[in-house]
């Protein structure tokens, strides 16, 4: 394992811009981090007023608000690197340019938040728990990133992330220790998330360069950390570990997406598009 | 006798004292430990501010209020507010004064230290009892939790502990 990353620390966006390969590799990861947080926070926001009880409504909204704030940090880092205005990066990029993992764009259930929302709470718990744990593991690794502005952002985000993981871990464990109906629904949700979750733990086509440049640790290392944590959780709950993760519906890291993302983008940019220069 | 620049610096700090958290109006942004740096060059004030939580919707209002308050200081022609996240804001940055003011507002201040096991005791801001329970880690704003005092039977809020080693 090379440790070349310890040799070079890039302190500013200006410095990063001087090295074309470094900048291209760095922006690749930043788009993944930003787009993942952005779309999942959006999906979470659709739950507003629909969560199982009032306290959860407060908690889930707060988590989504934090997560949208995290996406904003990453989009701002991209703006600093000359990628364009952060608001535009968040709102205006077409689906094909988005790098979020496919499972994060999936609708919450049938119907939509305005008409007959039959959202699946088990799916929300499983998706958010798996994702937030993966995100925490990435953030821990990013604290020593060779790109200093990203390392600083990771320290900040990680403190908020602590509460998110704790929240979803509680739901996950309690529902899987509850009655047979809850357990059955949860296991169905686990299966559904599992077959596409590999994409969340993927760093895309530049994974190797990202590790070599010390921007983040190796993809395989991060993935193994997630897997071993999850194996311990499954063991604690006395549930069979599901085995290999999949990326069944494609690779969001290279712009492959479902129509769920198109629909979401259409809705979420509706207001922004009416006036892109005003201060919202 | 302080020089003109020292006096101007002090005037700016005094002006910042008047800028309150829009969601907790007994506490100034200085009391909360959000002001990282104040510098004045050629009658221009540069103020570096640390956001408490990144998704906090009050940031823009805080920025405007700082610009307004500092802009009113005689001798300041221009005010620039920059939000930075290094060093990160941590809850132990709340000043002693700030901790008292939070209590006045019915919000328990955050613990001064972080236990690695995540356990901490919260004193009821009304009756000082430690016989309290957390109803919801998450509250009406990103930085607050909802609690209940089993002694005086009052619901109250607490500022979330935020430390780098979480």
Interface residues (C-beta under 8 A of the other chain):
Chain A: X55 X58 X59 X61 X62 X63 X65 X66 X67 X68 X69 X70 X72 X73 X152 X153 X155 X156 X157 X158 X159 X160 X162 X163 X166 X167 X279
Chain B: X53 X54 X55 X56 X57 X60 X85 X86 X88 X89 X90 X118 X135 X136 X137 X138 X139 X140 X141 X142 X146 X160 X162 X163 X164 X166
